[in-house]
Amino acid sequence: MALILYSGKTNKNAFKTFIAAEYAGVQVKWADNFEMGVSNKTPEFLTMNPIGKVPVLETPDGPVFESNAIARYVARLKNDNALFGSSSIEYGQVEQWIDFASLEIDANLLAWIRPRFGYGNYIAPVEEASIAALKRALGALNTYLAAHTYLVGHGVTLADIVMTCNLYLGFKALMTKTFTSEFPHVERYFWTMINQPNFIKIIGEVKQAETVPPITTGKKPSKPKEAKPKAEPKKEETKEAPKPKAVVAGEEEEALKPKPKNPLDLLPPSKMILDDWKRLYSNTKTNFREVAIKGFWEMFDPEGYSLWFCNYKYNNENTVSFVTMNKVGGFLQRMDLARKYAFGKMLVVGYEPPYKVKGLWLFRGPEIPKFVMDECYDMELYEWTKVNLSDEAQKERVNQMIEDYEPFEGGGILDAKCFK
Ligand SMILES: N[C@@H](CCC(=O)N[C@@H](CS)C(=O)NCC(=O)O)C(=O)O
């Protein structure tokens, strides 16, 4: 029989339960007709959780509240669950990171977000202190993750579930790319976790916040300028309730202006038609060297396009094959913004860990486009080297990467992904 979770369906604290349930093989379902602010204030609900907050899990043996406790309970329903680690010390570390995720990350994120979402008064020095404390915590997490794929051991634990759900709120609602780029290992960790099948199934696709929401408490900010995190672009604060993005004060006019052209569209025309190359690549099934590779060099326009090798900077961390492949898959998804201007091949090399991730990219223009560098955080996780076209060995490496030639630099190709 399924356990029942009382909560709104977009609550990140409720996601912890459902993700843990996926890993534990436990059935949980949402309570029918739950209405936030109404259902959690009834006398029946208050007997389950006297503070009237969600989520609450109803079990045959009684209710459990507090989202971390619910996730632990669900995980415990499976004996020897790897979500708790595989030894006493790992168990201790799982608990350590759950507390860190709650007390150092979530608490500061909430202190930052609440006034901006209209819950509680905005007080500039309080916001500043919350952001500083959050940055301190993210800095520490970033240092740890520089040498770790998961928070504990070599697989997903409850600590990763709680941490990712808490970070999710920040990435979705508050922490823009400008803010998170200071913490590249946290970014990589977050996108890797959020792309795990059991996470995607529950949370779905996540888009990072593009702006920090304006203050909506109805009170004038005491010190509006200092209130904003320094890295964020200036934005008008408003006294009114939140409005759809395009009509928030100062943005209406902006929204009506035609979108500026991508600077790459203003480059002198090129003889190379990217779509023709992509079509040739996709349609060549035999004689790849003679047809596709030969065709590539005939089409290639060194004036209008540039070729780049990339090499993942943290190959030693690539100890789990599917995590490595997911990482590359996530990168290609995020490169979607460059589909009109790029072609890429990404290889996961080696049949034994650590796997090496190497790629080849063709970009419109003589440099890697700035908007790609700015907007796709994965770019900085790779070392980029422009292909020297007068070096035949480098050109042969290009051919081999396009062709998935094996063995590639002495290793088998575990996975080859194409961006086209
Ligand atoms: N520490 C609690 C936080 C619970 C919480 O703050 N729930 C909010 C929704 S995310 C709530 O129910 N608020 C309603 C209220 O305060 O009355 C947990 O992790 O479950």
The ligand as an SDF file (V2000), in Angstrom:
LIG
                    3D

 20 19  0  0  0  0  0  0  0  0999 V2000
   11.8480   22.0700    8.2120 N   0  0  0  0  0  0  0  0  0  0  0  0
   10.6000   21.7800    7.5560 C   0  0  0  0  0  0  0  0  0  0  0  0
   10.1160   23.0160    6.8150 C   0  0  0  0  0  0  0  0  0  0  0  0
    8.6500   22.9590    6.5580 C   0  0  0  0  0  0  0  0  0  0  0  0
    8.1360   24.2270    5.9550 C   0  0  0  0  0  0  0  0  0  0  0  0
    8.6360   25.3360    6.2060 O   0  0  0  0  0  0  0  0  0  0  0  0
    7.0600   24.0790    5.1850 N   0  0  0  0  0  0  0  0  0  0  0  0
    6.4360   25.2150    4.5700 C   0  0  0  0  0  0  0  0  0  0  0  0
    6.2940   24.9630    3.0970 C   0  0  0  0  0  0  0  0  0  0  0  0
    7.8770   24.7000    2.3460 S   0  0  0  0  0  0  0  0  0  0  0  0
    5.0190   25.3220    5.1290 C   0  0  0  0  0  0  0  0  0  0  0  0
    4.3270   24.3470    5.2880 O   0  0  0  0  0  0  0  0  0  0  0  0
    4.5890   26.5410    5.4150 N   0  0  0  0  0  0  0  0  0  0  0  0
    3.2610   26.7720    5.8730 C   0  0  0  0  0  0  0  0  0  0  0  0
    3.2060   27.5460    7.1530 C   0  0  0  0  0  0  0  0  0  0  0  0
    4.2420   28.0640    7.5760 O   0  0  0  0  0  0  0  0  0  0  0  0
    2.1050   27.6240    7.6840 O   0  0  0  0  0  0  0  0  0  0  0  0
   10.7720   20.5950    6.6040 C   0  0  0  0  0  0  0  0  0  0  0  0
   11.8880   20.3940    6.1160 O   0  0  0  0  0  0  0  0  0  0  0  0
    9.8050   19.8540    6.3740 O   0  0  0  0  0  0  0  0  0  0  0  0
  1  2  1  0
  2  3  1  0
  2 18  1  0
  3  4  1  0
  4  5  1  0
  5  6  2  0
  5  7  1  0
  7  8  1  0
  8  9  1  0
  8 11  1  0
  9 10  1  0
 11 12  2  0
 11 13  1  0
 13 14  1  0
 14 15  1  0
 15 16  2  0
 15 17  1  0
 18 19  2  0
 18 20  1  0
M  END
$$$$
